[in-house]
Amino acid sequence: MYVLIKAGLASKWELESCYSLDEALKLYALYVRDLDIQRMQVEEMKR
């Protein structure tokens, strides 16, 4: 969950107080998916 804090998507307080584990994991999954999409777009631009 530190990845979410480092990315500025959530604070430690938010993760402890506002999000359930399921919600935090969904947020993390969305963040990772966005990174993958960005990586694919960069690869396409290089071609």
Beta strands, then each sheet from edge to edge (+ up, - down):
end
